[in-house]
């Protein structure tokens, strides 16, 4: 057995994980477990584009105990998604990100109370300004939940910016954008404009404000803790893609 099967757990079947340079036209790094090449769930050769990311994936494998738990291997999971899901049709996922942009979280502000609106302005307006300056993409904001139509030229600018993203970058961006339906926050993390922690806080500014007003929800806090860890891991994945 030399591949992760779905999301289920499996008994550890190897002693040593190592990163290996792959002899492929586009290069890349793979993982071997006791000398056996790791495959993706779709039985493709597991690969990542940078040695730094490969070593981080090795650390995920090496950290497994008696059981292999895919949920504790986010970098491996993202790389699998890039190869199995995104590589066959990357344009589909670019279009999905543009769909997020059509109704991005950062474009829908609360009508009140004033304290919440102020927090949204502090967290969101600088990112909207940055997107406009960086991608020449102005996004229209509104209060409430009534849909607002975004300028087609702005959506095209975002789509054009995503054309240069590799399938691995797209895997990370899809993961980040899907957390709170915000491709703008995902782009800010990818480009280093926001730390993953700040992006998480911006995504959950409404929810955190409501808890401060009405009391903490233990289940919600636990859920956010898991999501926060996922955001940090995905940001790390994106960063390691561009490290030699």
C-alpha positions as CSV (number, residue, x, y, z in Angstrom):
1,X,0.0,0.0,0.0
2,X,1.6,3.3,-1.1
3,X,-1.2,5.8,-1.4
4,X,-3.8,7.5,0.7
5,X,-7.2,6.0,0.0
6,X,-10.0,8.5,0.4
7,X,-10.3,10.2,3.8
8,X,-10.3,7.1,6.0
9,X,-7.6,6.1,8.4
10,X,-5.2,3.2,7.8
11,X,-2.6,1.4,9.8
12,X,0.9,2.8,9.3
13,X,2.7,0.5,6.9
14,X,6.1,2.1,6.5
15,X,9.2,3.1,8.6
16,X,10.8,5.9,6.6
17,X,9.4,8.7,4.4
18,X,11.8,10.5,2.0
19,X,11.5,13.2,-0.6
20,X,12.9,12.3,-4.1
21,X,13.5,14.2,-7.2
22,X,11.2,12.9,-10.0
23,X,12.5,12.2,-13.5
24,X,9.6,13.9,-15.3
25,X,9.5,16.5,-18.1
26,X,8.4,19.3,-15.8
27,X,10.5,18.0,-12.8
28,X,9.0,18.0,-9.4
29,X,9.4,16.1,-6.2
30,X,7.8,13.0,-5.0
31,X,7.6,11.0,-1.8
32,X,8.8,7.5,-1.1
33,X,7.8,5.3,1.8
34,X,10.5,2.7,2.4
35,X,11.5,3.2,-1.2
36,X,8.0,2.8,-2.6
37,X,6.6,5.8,-4.6
38,X,3.5,7.4,-3.1
39,X,0.5,7.6,-5.3
40,X,-2.5,9.9,-5.1
41,X,-6.0,8.5,-4.4
42,X,-6.5,8.5,-8.1
43,X,-3.3,6.4,-8.5
44,X,-1.3,9.2,-10.1
45,X,2.3,9.8,-9.0
46,X,2.3,12.1,-6.0
47,X,4.3,15.2,-6.8
48,X,4.9,18.8,-5.6
49,X,6.9,21.5,-7.4
50,X,9.3,22.5,-4.7
51,X,11.8,20.6,-2.4
52,X,10.7,22.7,0.5
53,X,7.1,21.6,0.2
54,X,8.2,18.0,-0.4
55,X,10.2,18.1,2.9
56,X,7.1,19.5,4.7
57,X,5.0,16.6,3.3
58,X,7.7,14.1,4.5
59,X,7.3,15.6,7.9
60,X,3.5,15.0,7.8
61,X,4.1,11.3,6.9
62,X,6.8,10.9,9.5
63,X,4.6,12.4,12.2
64,X,2.0,9.7,11.8
65,X,1.6,7.2,14.6
66,X,0.2,3.7,14.5
67,X,-2.5,5.0,12.2
68,X,-2.3,7.2,9.1
69,X,-4.9,10.0,9.7
70,X,-5.4,12.1,6.5
71,X,-7.0,14.9,8.5
72,X,-3.6,15.6,10.1
73,X,-1.9,15.8,6.7
74,X,-3.3,19.0,5.1
75,X,-0.3,19.6,2.8
76,X,-0.6,16.1,1.4
77,X,-4.3,16.6,0.9
78,X,-3.9,19.8,-1.0
79,X,-1.2,18.3,-3.3
80,X,-3.5,15.4,-4.0
81,X,-6.3,17.7,-4.8
82,X,-4.1,19.7,-7.2
83,X,-3.2,16.5,-9.1
84,X,-6.4,14.6,-9.0
85,X,-9.1,17.2,-9.1
86,X,-7.7,20.4,-10.5
87,X,-5.1,19.3,-13.1
88,X,-7.7,17.7,-15.4
89,X,-9.6,21.0,-15.8
90,X,-8.0,24.0,-14.1
91,X,-10.2,26.5,-15.9
92,X,-13.3,25.1,-14.1
93,X,-11.7,26.0,-10.8
94,X,-10.6,29.5,-12.0
95,X,-14.3,30.0,-13.0
96,X,-15.3,28.8,-9.6
97,X,-13.1,31.4,-7.9
98,X,-14.5,34.1,-10.2
99,X,-18.0,33.0,-9.0
100,X,-16.9,33.6,-5.4
101,X,-15.8,37.1,-6.5
102,X,-19.3,37.8,-7.8
103,X,-20.6,37.6,-4.3
104,X,-17.5,38.1,-2.2
105,X,-18.0,38.3,1.6
106,X,-16.1,41.6,1.7
107,X,-18.8,43.3,-0.5
108,X,-21.7,42.7,1.9
109,X,-21.6,44.9,5.0
110,X,-23.9,45.0,8.0
111,X,-26.5,47.7,8.3
112,X,-25.6,47.9,12.0
113,X,-24.8,48.1,14.8
114,X,-22.2,50.8,14.2
115,X,-19.5,49.0,16.2
116,X,-19.8,46.0,13.8
117,X,-19.7,48.3,10.7
118,X,-16.6,49.9,12.0
119,X,-14.9,46.6,12.5
120,X,-15.9,45.5,9.0
121,X,-14.4,48.7,7.6
122,X,-11.2,48.2,9.5
123,X,-10.8,44.6,8.4
124,X,-12.2,44.8,4.8
125,X,-11.8,48.2,3.3
126,X,-7.9,48.0,3.2
127,X,-8.2,44.7,1.3
128,X,-10.8,46.1,-1.2
129,X,-8.4,49.1,-1.7
130,X,-5.5,46.7,-2.2
131,X,-7.4,44.6,-4.8
132,X,-8.3,47.7,-6.7
133,X,-4.7,49.0,-6.7
134,X,-3.1,45.6,-7.4
135,X,-5.4,44.1,-10.0
136,X,-7.2,47.2,-11.2
137,X,-10.4,45.6,-9.9
138,X,-12.9,47.8,-8.1
139,X,-15.6,45.9,-6.2
140,X,-19.0,47.4,-5.3
141,X,-20.1,47.1,-1.7
142,X,-23.6,47.1,-0.3
143,X,-25.4,46.8,3.1
144,X,-27.6,43.8,3.9
145,X,-28.0,40.7,1.8
146,X,-29.5,42.0,-1.4
147,X,-27.2,40.8,-4.3
148,X,-25.0,43.5,-5.8
149,X,-23.7,43.2,-9.4
150,X,-20.0,43.5,-9.7
151,X,-18.3,45.3,-12.7
152,X,-17.5,42.7,-15.4
153,X,-14.1,44.4,-15.9
154,X,-13.3,43.8,-12.3
155,X,-14.2,40.1,-12.5
156,X,-12.2,39.8,-15.7
157,X,-9.2,41.3,-14.0
158,X,-9.4,38.7,-11.2
159,X,-9.8,35.9,-13.8
160,X,-6.8,37.2,-15.7
161,X,-4.7,37.3,-12.5
162,X,-5.6,33.7,-11.8
163,X,-4.5,32.4,-15.2
164,X,-0.9,32.4,-14.0
165,X,-1.7,30.3,-11.0
166,X,-0.5,26.7,-11.1
167,X,-2.8,23.8,-10.3
168,X,-1.1,23.8,-6.8
169,X,-1.8,27.5,-6.3
170,X,-5.4,26.9,-7.4
171,X,-5.8,24.1,-4.8
172,X,-4.7,26.5,-2.0
173,X,-6.8,29.4,-3.3
174,X,-10.0,27.2,-3.7
175,X,-9.5,26.0,-0.1
176,X,-9.1,29.5,1.3
177,X,-11.8,31.1,-0.7
178,X,-14.3,28.4,0.2
179,X,-14.0,29.0,3.9
180,X,-16.1,32.1,3.8
181,X,-16.8,32.7,0.1
182,X,-14.1,35.3,-0.3
183,X,-11.6,35.0,-3.2
184,X,-10.4,38.5,-2.2
185,X,-9.1,37.3,1.1
186,X,-7.6,34.3,-0.5
187,X,-5.7,36.5,-3.0
188,X,-4.5,38.7,-0.2
189,X,-3.0,35.7,1.6
190,X,-1.4,34.3,-1.5
191,X,0.2,37.6,-2.3
192,X,1.4,38.2,1.3
193,X,-0.9,41.2,1.8
194,X,-2.5,39.4,4.8
195,X,-1.2,36.9,7.3
196,X,-3.4,33.8,7.5
197,X,-4.3,34.8,11.1
198,X,-5.5,38.3,9.9
199,X,-7.4,36.7,7.0
200,X,-9.1,34.4,9.4
201,X,-10.1,37.3,11.7
202,X,-11.4,39.3,8.8
203,X,-13.5,36.3,7.6
204,X,-15.1,35.8,11.0
205,X,-15.4,39.4,12.1
206,X,-19.2,39.2,12.1
207,X,-19.4,35.9,14.0
208,X,-16.9,37.0,16.6
209,X,-18.7,40.3,17.1
210,X,-22.0,38.5,17.7
211,X,-20.4,36.3,20.3
212,X,-19.1,39.3,22.2
213,X,-22.6,40.7,22.3
214,X,-24.5,37.5,23.2
215,X,-22.1,35.2,24.8
216,X,-19.7,32.5,23.6
217,X,-20.8,29.4,21.8
218,X,-18.4,26.5,22.7
219,X,-19.2,24.5,19.5
220,X,-18.6,27.6,17.3
221,X,-15.3,28.3,19.1
222,X,-14.1,24.8,18.5
223,X,-15.2,24.9,14.8
224,X,-13.3,28.2,14.3
225,X,-10.2,26.8,15.9
226,X,-10.2,23.9,13.4
227,X,-10.8,26.3,10.5
228,X,-8.0,28.7,11.8
229,X,-5.6,25.8,11.7
230,X,-6.7,24.9,8.2
231,X,-6.2,28.5,7.0
232,X,-2.7,28.6,8.5
233,X,-1.8,25.2,6.9
234,X,-3.1,26.3,3.5
235,X,-1.2,29.6,3.6
236,X,1.9,27.6,4.5
237,X,1.2,25.3,1.4
238,X,1.0,28.4,-0.8
239,X,4.2,29.8,0.6
240,X,6.2,26.6,0.3
241,X,5.2,26.3,-3.4
242,X,7.5,29.2,-4.2
243,X,10.4,28.2,-2.0
244,X,13.2,26.3,-3.9
